[in-house]
Amino acid sequence: MSNRFWLLALLLFPLDVCAQPGSTAGLEPGFNQLYSLRFEQAQQYFDSWSRQYPEDARGPVSQAAGDLFEEFHRLGILEAEFFEDDETFLESRPKLKPDLARRARFYARLVRAEDLATRRLKQDPQDADALFALALVYGLRADYSALIQKENMAALKHTKRAAGFAERLLKVSPTYYDAYLATGISNYLIGSLFAPVRWLLRLGGYSGDREKGIRELQITADRGRLLAPFARLLLAVASLRSGDRGRARQLLVALRDQFPSNPLYAKEIARIDAKRQ
């Protein structure tokens, strides 16, 4: 199982399935910039949105997502082949050298987002925006722990909390289809581990089902709004790992056409084509 699949949990949860009251576009344009690897433009958008809605947790958590995505790109973690050829989940790997200033800014934004979301939930425990903001906070912490700090068990704990907020969100809003990305990743990750590892994790309250995870990812890919492209990328990676290169190529071609300024999709397509020759 690929522990580097953790990267693809970067955008675990929806950042604006429904636009904020008074907002005409929500946060979706900023995340489309992230899909296109236009980090400066993405942060400019998030900064502007945060100034407009200073008490909304979605602002700082979006800024944190931008920080982490840019750091992954700097460290070369966004290369698609990085996911397919991997060591086992529990194998020890050297830590990467993070940008310390960006790391400090990233965690400060997560703390701010968690504080804002927690306050909103005290006023209304069913506040959907606050629930998905907290889900993303813990998803981003899991990403950093797994891919940069190489702390797999810490990442699992964060993922469990993130999935819990996503499940609460789906109970409040069952048609919040982007939230299925959260549970899909959790199920896929744990369900893909070796059986003895899954058994040990189950004793600690962790459970997963690989096929269920794929089905949940497909829901987001088919019916999600903000995260549909990301769900398709996850499905492409899962297809590569299962040997279905044709399906993976089909998904990547669609992503390449949707986000032509991102060269990573075209690079992976070329790699798939080279292996088919």
N, C-alpha and C positions, 0 to 999 in steps of 0.2 A: 504494500500500500504506500502511496506517495505522501510523505509528510509535507512535501512542497505543494501539495494540493491546497495547503493552508492559505497560500497567497490568494487563491481565487475566492477565499472568503472575505477579501478586502471589502467588498460591497455587499456584505451579507444581507442587508435589510434595506427596505425602501426609504428613500430620503425625500420623497414628495409625491406619493401616489395621488393625494388630493392637495391642490394648491392651498397655501396659507391664505386665509381671508384677506382680501386687499391686494394679494399678489397676482400678477397676470401670468407668470411663467413658472413659479416655484423654483426648485433647485435643479430641475432636470437639465437645463442648458449647461450648468457647471459640470455635471457628471458626464455629459456628452463630450465636454472638453477633456476630461480625464480619460475617457475611452480613446480619444484621439491623441493622447500623450501631450496635450497642450496645458502644461501645469500652471504656467503663469496666468493664462487666461482663466483657467478654472478657479484659481485662488482669488483673482480679481472679482469674479462673479460671486463667490462665496462671501468674500469680505463685504461686498455691497449688500448682499442679502442679510448678512448678520447685523449690519448697521441699521437696516430697515426694521428688523425684528430682533432686537437685542435680548429679549427674554425667551426666545424660542431655542430649545436645545439643538434643533436641526442645523442651526448656523455653525456653532463651534464644532459639532461632530462632523459636519461636511468639510470644514477646514482641516480637521485632523485626518480625514480620509485622503484629502489632497496631499498633505504632508507625507503620509505613509506611502501612497502610490508613487510619489516622486522619489522617495528614498529607495523603494524597490527597483525603480527604473535605474537609478544611479548605481545600485549594487549589482545590476544585471539579473535580478530575480524575475524580470518580466519576460525572459526568453522562454518561448513555449517548450522547447526541447528540454528545458530544465525540469519540467514536470514528468515527462515520459520516462526518462532514464534516471532512476532514483535508487537510493539505498532503502533499507527497511526503515519503518517508522521510528524504531527505538535506537537506531544506530547513532553513535556519537559522531558529531560533525563539528568542525571549528566554527566559532562564532564569527560573524561578519563585523566589520568596523563601521559603526554608525556615525552619521553626522550628529555631533553632540548638541549643536544648537537646534537642529531640526527635531531631534528627539525630545528635548526639553519643551519646545513649542507644541509638539504633538501631544505629550502627556498633559500639559497645562490645558489644552483645548478639551481633552477628554474629561478632565476634572470639572471644567466649567459646564460642559454638556450634561454630565451626570448630575451635577448640582441643580441645574435648571429643570431637568426632566423629573428628578425626585420631588422637587417642590410642586410641580404640576400634578404629579400622581397623588400627592397628599391632598390636593384639592379635588381631584377627580381620578380615582383608581382605574378608570376605563379610558383615560385619555390616550388615544391611539398614537398621536404624534410623540408623546413622551415615551410610550412603550417601545416604539421602534427606534427612537433615539438611544435608549438604554441598550437595546439589542445590538445596535451598531457599535456603541461604546465598547461593549465586551467582545464583539467580533473583531474590532480593530486591535484590542489588547491581545487577543489570541493570535492574530496575524504577526504582530511584532514579537511576541514571545516565541512563536514557532520558527519564523523564518529568519529573524535577525539575532535573537538571543539564544536560539536553539534549545528552548526550554519546553519540551513537549508536554509534560504533565501540567505545567502552568497553563499552557495553551488550551489543553483539554478542559480545565476548570473554567476558564473564561468562555470557552465555546458552550459548555453546559449552561452557564448563566445566560448567555446570549440566546440560545435556543429556548430557554424558559420564557424570556420576554417575548420572543416571537410567537410562541404558543399562546401566551396570554393575548397578544395582539390579534391572532386569528380567531380567538373566542369572541373578542369584541367586534371584529370586522372580518367575517369569513371570506369576503370577496377581496380582501387585501392580498391579491395573488402574489405580489412581490415577496411577501413574508415567507412563502414556501421555500425560497432560496435558503433561508436560515436552517430550517429543519432538514431540507434536502442535503445540505453540506454536512450537517451533524450526522445524519444517518449514513451518508456515503463514507465519511471518514472512518467512523467506528466500525461500520459493517464491512469495510475492506481490510481490516486488520486480520492477522492470523487468529485462528480460533482460540488458542490458549490466552492470547492477549485480550481478546474480546471477553472471555470468561472472567479474567481478572478485573477488567474494567467494569463488568456488570456487577461484581461484588461491591464496587465503589459507587454504584448508582448510575453508571453510564450504559447506554444501550444504543444499538444501531442496526440498520437493515439496509444493505447496499442497494438492493433493487427498489426499495421504497424511496430511498434517497434520489435515485434516478427519476422516479415518477414525480417526485415533488419538484425537482429541478425542471422537469418538462412543463409542469403547470406554470411556473414563472416564465419559461421560454415562450409558451403559447399565449398566456393571458396577462402577464405582467406588463407594466408600463415602463417604469424607470429601469428595472433590472432585467428586462427580457434579453437585451444583448449580452449581458454578463452571464445569464443562465445558459445561453447558447454556447458561450466560450467554455463554461464548465462542462457542458455535455460533449463538446468537442474533445476536451482533455480526457474525459471518461471514455469516450469512444477510442481514442488513441491507446489508452491503457488496456482496453479490452480487445484490441486488434482490429477494430472496425475503421480502417483508414478512409474508406469511402464516405461513411457518415461524417467523420471528423472533417474531411475536406469540404463537404457540402456546407457544413456549419461555418467553417472558416472563410469560405468564399463569400458567404452572405455578410459576415462581419467586415471583411476587407472592403466590400462594396459600400457598406454603410459608413465605415470610418477609414476612408482612403489615405488619410495622413498618418495612420498608425502602420508602420512597416512590419510589425511583428506578425500580423496575420498572413501577409504575403510570404514572409520568410518561412513560416511553418508549412504553408501550402507547398512551397518549393521543396521543402525537406520531405514531405509526404510523397510528392511526385518522384523525387530522386530515388526513394526506397521502392517505388513500384516498378521502376525500370529494370 
